[in-house]
Amino acid sequence: MRADPAKAAAAAAALLDQSPDYLVLRRLPRLERYAEADDEPVKLALFVDVETTGLDARNDAIIQFCGVPFEFAPTTGRIHRVLPAIACYEDPGRPIPPFIVQKTGITDAMVAGTRLDEVAILDALGRAVLVIAHNAAFDRNFVERRLPPFAERHWACSMADVPWGDLGIDSPKLEFLLYKHARTFYEAHRADEDCYAGIHLLATALASGDLPMRLLLETARRPLWHFEATRAPFEQKDLLKGRGYRWNSAQSVWWRDVTEDQRAAEIEWLRSEVYQRADAEPSLERIDLKRRFVDRG
């Protein structure tokens, strides 16, 4: 009698799990529910991801959009139902650069003549109280330029709003977080896979029992300050980039958003490390919570 390959693989993985010399990664699951229904009130979030022709939201275009609605408990961060994905391509009206084709597998033939399903996307957005992306500072600017109603929603970021570094995880890249935190692997750089990976990441409990989704919500509710390293010396660019600053090409300035409790430390860091002057006055402004992760160029 022939052995069931799936059962044999599961038995082998369970055996390897018992050894300190091996680390077993499992494929990302497509779960329809993470927590069972209870009396806890839930709201709807929309996890989004886009693939694009490049990195500049002003000049490049979306070629694939995915949004996955899911229910979450605002207090505990528990994720309940995961609803069907809205996934669609869009023809950018010009050839997709070869390096994007290599990275995503999306070709000109796949997007030819296609458009985003705006009705389905905006219907899901209308029911959501929160939009989440992994690296929202990238996705938000593409999405709201193409679909302006996204500008009226609160945004959160599964990369920036969870203190992964404080939790002992050095890289904020989604693939690495899935491996390190959830012991999971997946096919990256396709919008639908990235959305399911982000939701799974937020739903997987930490060693403490706390949930990344709860930490994200806690951060997303805090006031933010927008810092611009105006007139920063050119030779400090790598230092700024390493700190999480992004380059605004329209205004030729490095910028970063930080929470209220990080504001004083950020001012001190800029004075001591970037400007190297105790009297330096960095440019900063308080951000409306709906304007988080917006490129102010």
C-alpha positions as protocol buffer text, in pm:
chain_id: "A"
residue {
  index: 1
  type: MET
  ca { x: 0 y: 0 z: 0 }
}
residue {
  index: 2
  type: ARG
  ca { x: 143 y: 333 z: -109 }
}
residue {
  index: 3
  type: ALA
  ca { x: 199 y: 590 z: 169 }
}
residue {
  index: 4
  type: ASP
  ca { x: 13 y: 921 z: 156 }
}
residue {
  index: 5
  type: PRO
  ca { x: 279 y: 1181 z: 49 }
}
residue {
  index: 6
  type: ALA
  ca { x: 117 y: 1458 z: 254 }
}
residue {
  index: 7
  type: LYS
  ca { x: 109 y: 1246 z: 569 }
}
residue {
  index: 8
  type: ALA
  ca { x: 467 y: 1130 z: 510 }
}
residue {
  index: 9
  type: ALA
  ca { x: 584 y: 1491 z: 471 }
}
residue {
  index: 10
  type: ALA
  ca { x: 400 y: 1598 z: 787 }
}
residue {
  index: 11
  type: ALA
  ca { x: 556 y: 1312 z: 983 }
}
residue {
  index: 12
  type: ALA
  ca { x: 903 y: 1402 z: 854 }
}
residue {
  index: 13
  type: ALA
  ca { x: 852 y: 1769 z: 947 }
}
residue {
  index: 14
  type: ALA
  ca { x: 732 y: 1672 z: 1296 }
}
residue {
  index: 15
  type: LEU
  ca { x: 1041 y: 1457 z: 1342 }
}
residue {
  index: 16
  type: LEU
  ca { x: 1274 y: 1738 z: 1231 }
}
residue {
  index: 17
  type: ASP
  ca { x: 1094 y: 1982 z: 1463 }
}
residue {
  index: 18
  type: GLN
  ca { x: 1216 y: 1776 z: 1757 }
}
residue {
  index: 19
  type: SER
  ca { x: 1581 y: 1829 z: 1665 }
}
residue {
  index: 20
  type: PRO
  ca { x: 1774 y: 2149 z: 1752 }
}
residue {
  index: 21
  type: ASP
  ca { x: 1978 y: 2098 z: 1434 }
}
residue {
  index: 22
  type: TYR
  ca { x: 1689 y: 2170 z: 1196 }
}
residue {
  index: 23
  type: LEU
  ca { x: 1439 y: 2449 z: 1142 }
}
residue {
  index: 24
  type: VAL
  ca { x: 1124 y: 2360 z: 951 }
}
residue {
  index: 25
  type: LEU
  ca { x: 940 y: 2624 z: 749 }
}
residue {
  index: 26
  type: ARG
  ca { x: 584 y: 2560 z: 635 }
}
residue {
  index: 27
  type: ARG
  ca { x: 411 y: 2710 z: 333 }
}
residue {
  index: 28
  type: LEU
  ca { x: 190 y: 3011 z: 401 }
}
residue {
  index: 29
  type: PRO
  ca { x: -164 y: 2887 z: 464 }
}
residue {
  index: 30
  type: ARG
  ca { x: -474 y: 3046 z: 310 }
}
residue {
  index: 31
  type: LEU
  ca { x: -696 y: 3054 z: 616 }
}
residue {
  index: 32
  type: GLU
  ca { x: -1056 y: 3177 z: 610 }
}
residue {
  index: 33
  type: ARG
  ca { x: -1056 y: 3233 z: 987 }
}
residue {
  index: 34
  type: TYR
  ca { x: -794 y: 3279 z: 1258 }
}
residue {
  index: 35
  type: ALA
  ca { x: -1011 y: 3325 z: 1569 }
}
residue {
  index: 36
  type: GLU
  ca { x: -1352 y: 3177 z: 1636 }
}
residue {
  index: 37
  type: ALA
  ca { x: -1653 y: 3406 z: 1661 }
}
residue {
  index: 38
  type: ASP
  ca { x: -1737 y: 3523 z: 2012 }
}
residue {
  index: 39
  type: ASP
  ca { x: -1895 y: 3823 z: 2182 }
}
residue {
  index: 40
  type: GLU
  ca { x: -1598 y: 4044 z: 2097 }
}
residue {
  index: 41
  type: PRO
  ca { x: -1704 y: 4324 z: 1859 }
}
residue {
  index: 42
  type: VAL
  ca { x: -1516 y: 4327 z: 1529 }
}
residue {
  index: 43
  type: LYS
  ca { x: -1443 y: 4582 z: 1260 }
}
residue {
  index: 44
  type: LEU
  ca { x: -1321 y: 4544 z: 904 }
}
residue {
  index: 45
  type: ALA
  ca { x: -971 y: 4625 z: 779 }
}
residue {
  index: 46
  type: LEU
  ca { x: -840 y: 4606 z: 424 }
}
residue {
  index: 47
  type: PHE
  ca { x: -487 y: 4475 z: 369 }
}
residue {
  index: 48
  type: VAL
  ca { x: -355 y: 4608 z: 38 }
}
residue {
  index: 49
  type: ASP
  ca { x: -51 y: 4556 z: -179 }
}
residue {
  index: 50
  type: VAL
  ca { x: 44 y: 4680 z: -525 }
}
residue {
  index: 51
  type: GLU
  ca { x: 298 y: 4583 z: -784 }
}
residue {
  index: 52
  type: THR
  ca { x: 415 y: 4876 z: -996 }
}
residue {
  index: 53
  type: THR
  ca { x: 633 y: 4971 z: -1291 }
}
residue {
  index: 54
  type: GLY
  ca { x: 882 y: 5138 z: -1055 }
}
residue {
  index: 55
  type: LEU
  ca { x: 932 y: 5318 z: -727 }
}
residue {
  index: 56
  type: ASP
  ca { x: 812 y: 5671 z: -808 }
}
residue {
  index: 57
  type: ALA
  ca { x: 440 y: 5717 z: -741 }
}
residue {
  index: 58
  type: ARG
  ca { x: 435 y: 6036 z: -950 }
}
residue {
  index: 59
  type: ASN
  ca { x: 565 y: 5876 z: -1268 }
}
residue {
  index: 60
  type: ASP
  ca { x: 522 y: 5500 z: -1234 }
}
residue {
  index: 61
  type: ALA
  ca { x: 195 y: 5305 z: -1242 }
}
residue {
  index: 62
  type: ILE
  ca { x: 18 y: 5016 z: -1071 }
}
residue {
  index: 63
  type: ILE
  ca { x: 18 y: 4690 z: -1268 }
}
residue {
  index: 64
  type: GLN
  ca { x: -142 y: 4469 z: -1000 }
}
residue {
  index: 65
  type: PHE
  ca { x: -361 y: 4551 z: -702 }
}
residue {
  index: 66
  type: CYS
  ca { x: -481 y: 4321 z: -429 }
}
residue {
  index: 67
  type: GLY
  ca { x: -699 y: 4398 z: -130 }
}
residue {
  index: 68
  type: VAL
  ca { x: -798 y: 4139 z: 129 }
}
residue {
  index: 69
  type: PRO
  ca { x: -1069 y: 4243 z: 378 }
}
residue {
  index: 70
  type: PHE
  ca { x: -1054 y: 4086 z: 723 }
}
residue {
  index: 71
  type: GLU
  ca { x: -1230 y: 4119 z: 1057 }
}
residue {
  index: 72
  type: PHE
  ca { x: -1037 y: 4225 z: 1364 }
}
residue {
  index: 73
  type: ALA
  ca { x: -1113 y: 4304 z: 1727 }
}
residue {
  index: 74
  type: PRO
  ca { x: -1007 y: 4666 z: 1798 }
}
residue {
  index: 75
  type: THR
  ca { x: -913 y: 4596 z: 2162 }
}
residue {
  index: 76
  type: THR
  ca { x: -726 y: 4265 z: 2147 }
}
residue {
  index: 77
  type: GLY
  ca { x: -614 y: 4270 z: 1784 }
}
residue {
  index: 78
  type: ARG
  ca { x: -747 y: 3919 z: 1728 }
}
residue {
  index: 79
  type: ILE
  ca { x: -813 y: 3851 z: 1360 }
}
residue {
  index: 80
  type: HIS
  ca { x: -1136 y: 3666 z: 1288 }
}
residue {
  index: 81
  type: ARG
  ca { x: -1265 y: 3605 z: 935 }
}
residue {
  index: 82
  type: VAL
  ca { x: -1054 y: 3662 z: 624 }
}
residue {
  index: 83
  type: LEU
  ca { x: -1280 y: 3753 z: 332 }
}
residue {
  index: 84
  type: PRO
  ca { x: -1220 y: 3685 z: -40 }
}
residue {
  index: 85
  type: ALA
  ca { x: -944 y: 3884 z: -207 }
}
residue {
  index: 86
  type: ILE
  ca { x: -998 y: 4150 z: -470 }
}
residue {
  index: 87
  type: ALA
  ca { x: -710 y: 4098 z: -712 }
}
residue {
  index: 88
  type: CYS
  ca { x: -677 y: 4262 z: -1051 }
}
residue {
  index: 89
  type: TYR
  ca { x: -426 y: 4379 z: -1308 }
}
residue {
  index: 90
  type: GLU
  ca { x: -400 y: 4713 z: -1487 }
}
residue {
  index: 91
  type: ASP
  ca { x: -238 y: 4798 z: -1816 }
}
residue {
  index: 92
  type: PRO
  ca { x: 7 y: 5084 z: -1747 }
}
residue {
  index: 93
  type: GLY
  ca { x: -1 y: 5194 z: -2109 }
}
residue {
  index: 94
  type: ARG
  ca { x: 369 y: 5132 z: -2155 }
}
residue {
  index: 95
  type: PRO
  ca { x: 605 y: 4833 z: -2145 }
}
residue {
  index: 96
  type: ILE
  ca { x: 678 y: 4689 z: -1802 }
}
residue {
  index: 97
  type: PRO
  ca { x: 1051 y: 4729 z: -1728 }
}
residue {
  index: 98
  type: PRO
  ca { x: 1242 y: 4398 z: -1753 }
}
residue {
  index: 99
  type: PHE
  ca { x: 1358 y: 4410 z: -1390 }
}
residue {
  index: 100
  type: ILE
  ca { x: 994 y: 4436 z: -1277 }
}
residue {
  index: 101
  type: VAL
  ca { x: 899 y: 4138 z: -1494 }
}
residue {
  index: 102
  type: GLN
  ca { x: 1186 y: 3941 z: -1342 }
}
residue {
  index: 103
  type: LYS
  ca { x: 1090 y: 4042 z: -988 }
}
residue {
  index: 104
  type: THR
  ca { x: 713 y: 3988 z: -1010 }
}
residue {
  index: 105
  type: GLY
  ca { x: 658 y: 3753 z: -1302 }
}
residue {
  index: 106
  type: ILE
  ca { x: 399 y: 3997 z: -1439 }
}
residue {
  index: 107
  type: THR
  ca { x: 435 y: 4045 z: -1815 }
}
residue {
  index: 108
  type: ASP
  ca { x: 294 y: 4289 z: -2071 }
}
residue {
  index: 109
  type: ALA
  ca { x: 71 y: 4011 z: -2205 }
}
residue {
  index: 110
  type: MET
  ca { x: -82 y: 3952 z: -1859 }
}
residue {
  index: 111
  type: VAL
  ca { x: -188 y: 4315 z: -1817 }
}
residue {
  index: 112
  type: ALA
  ca { x: -275 y: 4402 z: -2178 }
}
residue {
  index: 113
  type: GLY
  ca { x: -614 y: 4577 z: -2192 }
}
residue {
  index: 114
  type: THR
  ca { x: -690 y: 4529 z: -1821 }
}
residue {
  index: 115
  type: ARG
  ca { x: -815 y: 4782 z: -1565 }
}
residue {
  index: 116
  type: LEU
  ca { x: -857 y: 4774 z: -1189 }
}
residue {
  index: 117
  type: ASP
  ca { x: -1201 y: 4669 z: -1069 }
}
residue {
  index: 118
  type: GLU
  ca { x: -1277 y: 5004 z: -910 }
}
residue {
  index: 119
  type: VAL
  ca { x: -1632 y: 4908 z: -809 }
}
residue {
  index: 120
  type: ALA
  ca { x: -1518 y: 4604 z: -609 }
}
residue {
  index: 121
  type: ILE
  ca { x: -1217 y: 4784 z: -458 }
}
residue {
  index: 122
  type: LEU
  ca { x: -1413 y: 5090 z: -345 }
}
residue {
  index: 123
  type: ASP
  ca { x: -1695 y: 4874 z: -210 }
}
residue {
  index: 124
  type: ALA
  ca { x: -1445 y: 4694 z: 15 }
}
residue {
  index: 125
  type: LEU
  ca { x: -1287 y: 5026 z: 110 }
}
residue {
  index: 126
  type: GLY
  ca { x: -1626 y: 5168 z: 204 }
}
residue {
  index: 127
  type: ARG
  ca { x: -1678 y: 4891 z: 461 }
}
residue {
  index: 128
  type: ALA
  ca { x: -1327 y: 4916 z: 610 }
}
residue {
  index: 129
  type: VAL
  ca { x: -1223 y: 5143 z: 896 }
}
residue {
  index: 130
  type: LEU
  ca { x: -851 y: 5087 z: 840 }
}
residue {
  index: 131
  type: VAL
  ca { x: -620 y: 5021 z: 546 }
}
residue {
  index: 132
  type: ILE
  ca { x: -298 y: 4828 z: 615 }
}
residue {
  index: 133
  type: ALA
  ca { x: 4 y: 4769 z: 395 }
}
residue {
  index: 134
  type: HIS
  ca { x: 352 y: 4633 z: 451 }
}
residue {
  index: 135
  type: ASN
  ca { x: 557 y: 4946 z: 380 }
}
residue {
  index: 136
  type: ALA
  ca { x: 258 y: 5178 z: 364 }
}
residue {
  index: 137
  type: ALA
  ca { x: 487 y: 5470 z: 277 }
}
residue {
  index: 138
  type: PHE
  ca { x: 522 y: 5303 z: -64 }
}
residue {
  index: 139
  type: ASP
  ca { x: 178 y: 5154 z: -128 }
}
residue {
  index: 140
  type: ARG
  ca { x: -34 y: 5442 z: 1 }
}
residue {
  index: 141
  type: ASN
  ca { x: 100 y: 5699 z: -245 }
}
residue {
  index: 142
  type: PHE
  ca { x: 41 y: 5473 z: -546 }
}
residue {
  index: 143
  type: VAL
  ca { x: -304 y: 5364 z: -432 }
}
residue {
  index: 144
  type: GLU
  ca { x: -449 y: 5703 z: -342 }
}
residue {
  index: 145
  type: ARG
  ca { x: -317 y: 5866 z: -659 }
}
residue {
  index: 146
  type: ARG
  ca { x: -498 y: 5601 z: -862 }
}
residue {
  index: 147
  type: LEU
  ca { x: -802 y: 5573 z: -628 }
}
residue {
  index: 148
  type: PRO
  ca { x: -847 y: 5905 z: -439 }
}
residue {
  index: 149
  type: PRO
  ca { x: -1104 y: 5774 z: -182 }
}
residue {
  index: 150
  type: PHE
  ca { x: -816 y: 5587 z: -15 }
}
residue {
  index: 151
  type: ALA
  ca { x: -688 y: 5928 z: 100 }
}
residue {
  index: 152
  type: GLU
  ca { x: -984 y: 5954 z: 339 }
}
residue {
  index: 153
  type: ARG
  ca { x: -907 y: 5637 z: 533 }
}
residue {
  index: 154
  type: HIS
  ca { x: -679 y: 5577 z: 828 }
}
residue {
  index: 155
  type: TRP
  ca { x: -368 y: 5382 z: 726 }
}
residue {
  index: 156
  type: ALA
  ca { x: -138 y: 5155 z: 924 }
}
residue {
  index: 157
  type: CYS
  ca { x: 180 y: 4968 z: 836 }
}
residue {
  index: 158
  type: SER
  ca { x: 267 y: 4611 z: 933 }
}
residue {
  index: 159
  type: MET
  ca { x: 633 y: 4700 z: 885 }
}
residue {
  index: 160
  type: ALA
  ca { x: 659 y: 5035 z: 1066 }
}
residue {
  index: 161
  type: ASP
  ca { x: 381 y: 5009 z: 1324 }
}
residue {
  index: 162
  type: VAL
  ca { x: 498 y: 4686 z: 1488 }
}
residue {
  index: 163
  type: PRO
  ca { x: 823 y: 4726 z: 1688 }
}
residue {
  index: 164
  type: TRP
  ca { x: 994 y: 4431 z: 1523 }
}
residue {
  index: 165
  type: GLY
  ca { x: 1341 y: 4552 z: 1621 }
}
residue {
  index: 166
  type: ASP
  ca { x: 1244 y: 4567 z: 1988 }
}
residue {
  index: 167
  type: LEU
  ca { x: 1112 y: 4213 z: 1951 }
}
residue {
  index: 168
  type: GLY
  ca { x: 1455 y: 4089 z: 1841 }
}
residue {
  index: 169
  type: ILE
  ca { x: 1390 y: 4075 z: 1465 }
}
residue {
  index: 170
  type: ASP
  ca { x: 1649 y: 4275 z: 1276 }
}
residue {
  index: 171
  type: SER
  ca { x: 1496 y: 4299 z: 927 }
}
residue {
  index: 172
  type: PRO
  ca { x: 1148 y: 4441 z: 857 }
}
residue {
  index: 173
  type: LYS
  ca { x: 1118 y: 4271 z: 517 }
}
residue {
  index: 174
  type: LEU
  ca { x: 802 y: 4065 z: 490 }
}
residue {
  index: 175
  type: GLU
  ca { x: 972 y: 3744 z: 378 }
}
residue {
  index: 176
  type: PHE
  ca { x: 1218 y: 3759 z: 668 }
}
residue {
  index: 177
  type: LEU
  ca { x: 946 y: 3840 z: 923 }
}
residue {
  index: 178
  type: LEU
  ca { x: 738 y: 3546 z: 802 }
}
residue {
  index: 179
  type: TYR
  ca { x: 1037 y: 3316 z: 839 }
}
residue {
  index: 180
  type: LYS
  ca { x: 1158 y: 3451 z: 1172 }
}
residue {
  index: 181
  type: HIS
  ca { x: 825 y: 3511 z: 1346 }
}
residue {
  index: 182
  type: ALA
  ca { x: 583 y: 3265 z: 1187 }
}
residue {
  index: 183
  type: ARG
  ca { x: 820 y: 2995 z: 1056 }
}
residue {
  index: 184
  type: THR
  ca { x: 649 y: 3032 z: 719 }
}
residue {
  index: 185
  type: PHE
  ca { x: 757 y: 3081 z: 358 }
}
residue {
  index: 186
  type: TYR
  ca { x: 565 y: 3204 z: 56 }
}
residue {
  index: 187
  type: GLU
  ca { x: 599 y: 3321 z: -305 }
}
residue {
  index: 188
  type: ALA
  ca { x: 683 y: 3689 z: -261 }
}
residue {
  index: 189
  type: HIS
  ca { x: 636 y: 3986 z: -496 }
}
residue {
  index: 190
  type: ARG
  ca { x: 284 y: 3911 z: -609 }
}
residue {
  index: 191
  type: ALA
  ca { x: 22 y: 4139 z: -458 }
}
residue {
  index: 192
  type: ASP
  ca { x: -221 y: 3865 z: -350 }
}
residue {
  index: 193
  type: GLU
  ca { x: 48 y: 3654 z: -181 }
}
residue {
  index: 194
  type: ASP
  ca { x: 188 y: 3959 z: -2 }
}
residue {
  index: 195
  type: CYS
  ca { x: -157 y: 4046 z: 140 }
}
residue {
  index: 196
  type: TYR
  ca { x: -217 y: 3698 z: 280 }
}
residue {
  index: 197
  type: ALA
  ca { x: 138 y: 3694 z: 416 }
}
residue {
  index: 198
  type: GLY
  ca { x: 83 y: 4027 z: 593 }
}
residue {
  index: 199
  type: ILE
  ca { x: -242 y: 3912 z: 754 }
}
residue {
  index: 200
  type: HIS
  ca { x: -82 y: 3586 z: 868 }
}
residue {
  index: 201
  type: LEU
  ca { x: 208 y: 3781 z: 1016 }
}
residue {
  index: 202
  type: LEU
  ca { x: -28 y: 4004 z: 1218 }
}
residue {
  index: 203
  type: ALA
  ca { x: -239 y: 3710 z: 1334 }
}
residue {
  index: 204
  type: THR
  ca { x: 51 y: 3494 z: 1457 }
}
residue {
  index: 205
  type: ALA
  ca { x: 102 y: 3535 z: 1831 }
}
residue {
  index: 206
  type: LEU
  ca { x: 436 y: 3644 z: 1972 }
}
residue {
  index: 207
  type: ALA
  ca { x: 619 y: 3437 z: 2233 }
}
residue {
  index: 208
  type: SER
  ca { x: 458 y: 3660 z: 2498 }
}
residue {
  index: 209
  type: GLY
  ca { x: 111 y: 3573 z: 2372 }
}
residue {
  index: 210
  type: ASP
  ca { x: 57 y: 3927 z: 2247 }
}
residue {
  index: 211
  type: LEU
  ca { x: -48 y: 3983 z: 1886 }
}
residue {
  index: 212
  type: PRO
  ca { x: 135 y: 4195 z: 1627 }
}
residue {
  index: 213
  type: MET
  ca { x: -207 y: 4325 z: 1518 }
}
residue {
  index: 214
  type: ARG
  ca { x: -271 y: 4468 z: 1864 }
}
residue {
  index: 215
  type: LEU
  ca { x: 71 y: 4636 z: 1865 }
}
residue {
  index: 216
  type: LEU
  ca { x: 1 y: 4780 z: 1521 }
}
residue {
  index: 217
  type: LEU
  ca { x: -330 y: 4926 z: 1637 }
}
residue {
  index: 218
  type: GLU
  ca { x: -168 y: 5074 z: 1946 }
}
residue {
  index: 219
  type: THR
  ca { x: 96 y: 5251 z: 1736 }
}
residue {
  index: 220
  type: ALA
  ca { x: -149 y: 5361 z: 1468 }
}
residue {
  index: 221
  type: ARG
  ca { x: -356 y: 5549 z: 1728 }
}
residue {
  index: 222
  type: ARG
  ca { x: -64 y: 5758 z: 1851 }
}
residue {
  index: 223
  type: PRO
  ca { x: 0 y: 6110 z: 1723 }
}
residue {
  index: 224
  type: LEU
  ca { x: 283 y: 6128 z: 1470 }
}
residue {
  index: 225
  type: TRP
  ca { x: 547 y: 6386 z: 1388 }
}
residue {
  index: 226
  type: HIS
  ca { x: 683 y: 6435 z: 1038 }
}
residue {
  index: 227
  type: PHE
  ca { x: 1059 y: 6506 z: 1039 }
}
residue {
  index: 228
  type: GLU
  ca { x: 1251 y: 6649 z: 745 }
}
residue {
  index: 229
  type: ALA
  ca { x: 1629 y: 6651 z: 757 }
}
residue {
  index: 230
  type: THR
  ca { x: 1654 y: 6981 z: 570 }
}
residue {
  index: 231
  type: ARG
  ca { x: 2001 y: 7079 z: 453 }
}
residue {
  index: 232
  type: ALA
  ca { x: 2145 y: 6755 z: 587 }
}
residue {
  index: 233
  type: PRO
  ca { x: 2505 y: 6699 z: 469 }
}
residue {
  index: 234
  type: PHE
  ca { x: 2519 y: 6474 z: 163 }
}
residue {
  index: 235
  type: GLU
  ca { x: 2762 y: 6235 z: 331 }
}
residue {
  index: 236
  type: GLN
  ca { x: 2497 y: 6154 z: 594 }
}
residue {
  index: 237
  type: LYS
  ca { x: 2258 y: 5995 z: 342 }
}
residue {
  index: 238
  type: ASP
  ca { x: 2346 y: 5637 z: 436 }
}
residue {
  index: 239
  type: LEU
  ca { x: 2306 y: 5719 z: 804 }
}
residue {
  index: 240
  type: LEU
  ca { x: 1959 y: 5867 z: 738 }
}
residue {
  index: 241
  type: LYS
  ca { x: 1855 y: 5576 z: 521 }
}
residue {
  index: 242
  type: GLY
  ca { x: 1965 y: 5331 z: 787 }
}
residue {
  index: 243
  type: ARG
  ca { x: 1752 y: 5518 z: 1040 }
}
residue {
  index: 244
  type: GLY
  ca { x: 1442 y: 5470 z: 821 }
}
residue {
  index: 245
  type: TYR
  ca { x: 1439 y: 5806 z: 643 }
}
residue {
  index: 246
  type: ARG
  ca { x: 1300 y: 5815 z: 288 }
}
residue {
  index: 247
  type: TRP
  ca { x: 1409 y: 6043 z: 4 }
}
residue {
  index: 248
  type: ASN
  ca { x: 1153 y: 6294 z: -127 }
}
residue {
  index: 249
  type: SER
  ca { x: 1287 y: 6369 z: -475 }
}
residue {
  index: 250
  type: ALA
  ca { x: 1041 y: 6652 z: -538 }
}
residue {
  index: 251
  type: GLN
  ca { x: 1164 y: 6850 z: -238 }
}
residue {
  index: 252
  type: SER
  ca { x: 1515 y: 6699 z: -223 }
}
residue {
  index: 253
  type: VAL
  ca { x: 1489 y: 6611 z: 143 }
}
residue {
  index: 254
  type: TRP
  ca { x: 1509 y: 6302 z: 365 }
}
residue {
  index: 255
  type: TRP
  ca { x: 1200 y: 6247 z: 580 }
}
residue {
  index: 256
  type: ARG
  ca { x: 1064 y: 6015 z: 847 }
}
residue {
  index: 257
  type: ASP
  ca { x: 748 y: 5996 z: 1059 }
}
residue {
  index: 258
  type: VAL
  ca { x: 786 y: 5910 z: 1430 }
}
residue {
  index: 259
  type: THR
  ca { x: 548 y: 5873 z: 1724 }
}
residue {
  index: 260
  type: GLU
  ca { x: 507 y: 6128 z: 2003 }
}
residue {
  index: 261
  type: ASP
  ca { x: 719 y: 5925 z: 2244 }
}
residue {
  index: 262
  type: GLN
  ca { x: 1002 y: 5911 z: 1985 }
}
residue {
  index: 263
  type: ARG
  ca { x: 1001 y: 6284 z: 1905 }
}
residue {
  index: 264
  type: ALA
  ca { x: 1259 y: 6404 z: 2162 }
}
residue {
  index: 265
  type: ALA
  ca { x: 1498 y: 6118 z: 2083 }
}
residue {
  index: 266
  type: GLU
  ca { x: 1471 y: 6188 z: 1709 }
}
residue {
  index: 267
  type: ILE
  ca { x: 1557 y: 6556 z: 1758 }
}
residue {
  index: 268
  type: GLU
  ca { x: 1858 y: 6459 z: 1970 }
}
residue {
  index: 269
  type: TRP
  ca { x: 1971 y: 6198 z: 1712 }
}
residue {
  index: 270
  type: LEU
  ca { x: 1954 y: 6447 z: 1426 }
}
residue {
  index: 271
  type: ARG
  ca { x: 2146 y: 6708 z: 1624 }
}
residue {
  index: 272
  type: SER
  ca { x: 2421 y: 6472 z: 1736 }
}
residue {
  index: 273
  type: GLU
  ca { x: 2454 y: 6233 z: 1441 }
}
residue {
  index: 274
  type: VAL
  ca { x: 2343 y: 6423 z: 1129 }
}
residue {
  index: 275
  type: TYR
  ca { x: 2396 y: 6793 z: 1188 }
}
residue {
  index: 276
  type: GLN
  ca { x: 2652 y: 6747 z: 1469 }
}
residue {
  index: 277
  type: ARG
  ca { x: 2536 y: 7074 z: 1624 }
}
residue {
  index: 278
  type: ALA
  ca { x: 2354 y: 7099 z: 1957 }
}
residue {
  index: 279
  type: ASP
  ca { x: 2160 y: 7407 z: 1842 }
}
residue {
  index: 280
  type: ALA
  ca { x: 2033 y: 7255 z: 1513 }
}
residue {
  index: 281
  type: GLU
  ca { x: 1656 y: 7282 z: 1465 }
}
residue {
  index: 282
  type: PRO
  ca { x: 1518 y: 6997 z: 1249 }
}
residue {
  index: 283
  type: SER
  ca { x: 1200 y: 7063 z: 1052 }
}
residue {
  index: 284
  type: LEU
  ca { x: 898 y: 6884 z: 1204 }
}
residue {
  index: 285
  type: GLU
  ca { x: 520 y: 6902 z: 1203 }
}
residue {
  index: 286
  type: ARG
  ca { x: 239 y: 6714 z: 1377 }
}
residue {
  index: 287
  type: ILE
  ca { x: 46 y: 6483 z: 1142 }
}
residue {
  index: 288
  type: ASP
  ca { x: -326 y: 6427 z: 1121 }
}
residue {
  index: 289
  type: LEU
  ca { x: -382 y: 6052 z: 1169 }
}
residue {
  index: 290
  type: LYS
  ca { x: -543 y: 6027 z: 824 }
}
residue {
  index: 291
  type: ARG
  ca { x: -225 y: 6159 z: 663 }
}
residue {
  index: 292
  type: ARG
  ca { x: 13 y: 5896 z: 793 }
}
residue {
  index: 293
  type: PHE
  ca { x: 269 y: 5771 z: 537 }
}
residue {
  index: 294
  type: VAL
  ca { x: 177 y: 6035 z: 279 }
}
residue {
  index: 295
  type: ASP
  ca { x: 456 y: 6163 z: 57 }
}
residue {
  index: 296
  type: ARG
  ca { x: 430 y: 6536 z: 118 }
}
residue {
  index: 297
  type: GLY
  ca { x: 605 y: 6626 z: -209 }
}
